[in-house]
Amino acid sequence: MCLGIPAKVIQIDESKLGKVDYLGTKVKTNLSLLEDIKVGDWVIVHAGFAISVLDEEEAQETLSLLREIAASHQEDEK
C-alpha cells in the first residue's frame, strides 16, 4: 500500500527540486508538479513527488489521524 503523507516544504531550488520535513526527517522531493509552491507550504508527497498542496490545519489533522492509527496498530501487536 502506498500512502501520501503531509510534509512541510523547507527548501526549493531553481529546478523545482527541494526538501520537505516529515516531522523532523528531511527528504529530497521533486516539486515540479505543483505551480506557485513556496517554502512553508504543506504538500502531500508520494513516491518522491509533491502531488498536492494543503493548508496547515488539514496537514496537522491528517498527521494526528496517522499517529492515532499507528498507536492503535502498536497496541494490537502487544
C-alpha positions in Angstrom: 0.0 0.0 0.0 1.2 3.5 -0.8 0.5 6.4 1.4 0.8 10.1 0.6 1.9 11.9 3.8 1.8 15.7 4.6 5.1 17.4 4.7 6.3 21.0 5.0 8.4 22.5 2.2 11.7 23.7 3.7 13.8 24.3 0.6 13.3 24.9 -3.1 16.0 25.3 -5.8 15.7 26.9 -9.3 14.9 23.5 -10.9 11.9 22.9 -8.5 13.7 20.3 -6.5 13.8 20.7 -2.8 13.4 19.3 0.6 10.4 18.7 2.8 10.2 18.0 6.5 8.3 14.9 7.7 8.1 15.6 11.5 11.9 16.3 11.7 13.0 14.0 8.9 14.3 16.0 5.9 13.6 14.3 2.5 14.6 15.3 -1.1 11.4 15.9 -3.1 10.5 16.9 -6.6 8.2 19.9 -6.5 7.8 20.3 -10.3 4.3 19.0 -10.5 3.0 22.0 -8.4 2.7 25.6 -9.5 3.5 28.5 -7.2 4.9 26.3 -4.5 6.9 28.1 -1.8 8.9 27.4 1.3 6.4 26.9 4.2 3.7 25.3 2.1 2.3 21.9 3.2 2.2 19.3 0.5 1.3 15.6 0.0 4.3 13.6 -1.2 4.1 10.3 -3.0 7.0 8.4 -4.5 9.3 11.4 -4.1 7.0 13.9 -5.8 4.8 16.6 -4.2 1.4 15.9 -5.7 -0.9 18.4 -4.0 -0.9 21.4 -1.7 -2.9 21.6 1.5 -3.4 24.1 4.3 -1.6 23.7 7.6 -4.8 22.8 9.5 -5.6 19.9 7.1 -2.0 18.7 7.3 -2.0 18.7 11.1 -5.3 16.9 11.2 -4.1 14.2 8.8 -0.9 13.8 10.8 -2.9 13.5 14.0 -5.0 10.8 12.5 -2.0 8.9 11.2 -0.5 9.0 14.7 -3.7 7.5 16.1 -3.7 4.7 13.6 0.0 4.0 14.4 -0.7 3.9 18.1 -3.7 1.6 17.6 -1.6 -0.7 15.5 1.1 -0.9 18.1 -1.5 -1.7 20.8 -2.8 -4.6 18.6 0.7 -6.1 18.3 1.1 -6.4 22.1 
